[in-house]
């Protein structure tokens, strides 16, 4: 079952390494406002959905502050889905409402039904309306079925890889949405 990865600390360490690569690229790019140098300014997070073994590792979001204009530059992330408290991988593994898998996931992670409903709305209404989605949807062939998101998106990354590789590819694909200032509308 794909939800087993939620108990695998190695998977979460792997996602941390990807985030560190994304953060390094952000820092090398400098400030997007004044091109000034960026300094580490990580901020605390209280993530839900990760094993206790990686909770400390996931208690900070990689971010920077410009030396010149003092503006924040937060790197895209495969671990965090913007300001949501649940990890991005949890949002990606949401099963159709009412299914046994959805009930098991909600029970295991103590996700309220109203939260699951809000996530489904995000997948079916908010995401398809974003500038990001409009810019990438035509590259996903065959077309992704909006009413079957996120499963239909995850299926696009199913070619020849393990569940961990598929999840990592999908999370990398969605990472631009995780950074403040992302093109969401």
N, C-alpha and C positions, 0 to 999 in steps of 0.2 A: 504494500500500500504506500502511496506517495507521501502520506502524512508521517511515515516513519522517519523521514529526513528531519522532521522537527525535533527529534530526540537525538540526532547525531551531532555531537560537538565538532567533529571534523568538518562537516558541511558549513557550520557557522564560522569556523576559523577560515575556511576557504573564502567565504563572503567578505570577511574582514580584510583579507589580502587584496581582493578586488577593490574594495573601498579605498584601501591605502594607495593603490595604483591610480584610481580616479582622483584622489586628493592630491597626489604628487603632480599629476597633469594640471590640475586647477592652479596649484601654487606656482608652477613654472610659467603659466600663462599670465600671471600678474593680475592686477586689479582691472576689471573690465570697464571701470569708469575713468581712471587716470593713469593706468599702466604702472602704478607703483608696486613695490615689492609687498608680498603677502607674508604675514607672520602667523604662527599657530594661535588659534583662538577657539579650540574645541569647546563644545558646550555639553552640559549633562543631559542625559536622556534616561527615562525609566521605562525600558522596553518590556512589552508583553509578548509572549510567544516563543521565547528562547529558553533553552535548558539552563538550569542553575549553573552548570559548569562554564558557561560563557557570559553570564549576566554582567560581570564586571567589565569584560571586554566590550560589551554592547551598551555600557552606561555612558558613552560619550559619542557625540556626532563630530566627525572630522570637519573642521571649518577654519577659516582664516580671517584676518583683519588687515586692511591695507595700512601700510606705514605712513602714507601721505594723507589720504582723505578719510581714514578710519572707517571705511565701509566694510561690511562683512561680505565674504566670498565663501559660500558653502558649496562644497563639491557635490556632484551627483552621487547617489548612493544606491547600492544593491541591497543594503541592510534595512534602510529606513524608507518609508513611503511618506515623504514630506513630514508633516507634523503629527501624523497618526501615531498612537501609542503602540499598536501592534506592528510587528515587523512586516516588511514588504512580502516576504515569502508566505506569510499567513494569508495575506490578501490574495495572493496568487493561487493558493490551494483551496480557496473557498469553493465548495461543491454546490450544486444546485440546492436551493432551499428545500427543506423537507426530506432530503435524502438521508440515508443512514450515515453516509460519510460526513455530511454537514452537521448532523446531530452529534456525531462522535467528536468532531473537531471542536464544535462549540462547547461541548461538555468538558473535554480535556483542557481547553484553554480558558474556560469560563467566559465565553463570548456571548453576550446578550443577543437575543433574537433581533432586537431593534438595530443593533450594530451590524449584524449580518445583512439585514435588509438595506441598511444605508450603504454597505459595501457593494451589494448587488446593484443598487441604483447608480453608484459611481461607475461601475463597470459598464452598465447598459446605457446610461444617459450622459454622465459627465465626461468620461473618457472620450467617447465618440465625438463630442462637441469641441474638444481641445484642438488648438493649432498643431500641437505635436501629432495627434492621431491623423489629422487631415494630411499632414506632410508625409506620413509613413504608411498609411493603410494600403496604398496602391502597390507597395513593395511586397506585401504579404499575399502570395498566391499559393493556392486559391484563396479567394477573399475570406477574411475572418468573419464568422457569423456573430454579429453584435449580441444577439439574444443568447448566445452560448459562451460569452466571455465569463471568466478568464480561460476556461478549458479550451476553447477554440484557438486562443492565442498560444497557449502552451503546446498545443498539437502542432503548431507551425515549427516548433523547435525540436520535434520528435525524431528527426532523421539521424539514426545511427548512434545515439548517445544514451548514456545512463540517465536516470531521473535527476541526479544531481547536476549533470551537464545541461540538461534541458532547462531546469530551473534557473541555473546560472545565466544561460543565454537569454531567457525571457526577462530576468531581472536586470541584466545589462541593457536590454532593449528598452525597458521602462525607466531606467535610471534618470534620464533627463527630466522626468516629471517630479523627481524627488527633491530637486534643488530649488530654493527660493528664487523667484524670478523666472521660473520655468514657463515656457509658452503654453499656458493652460487654457486660454480662451481665444 
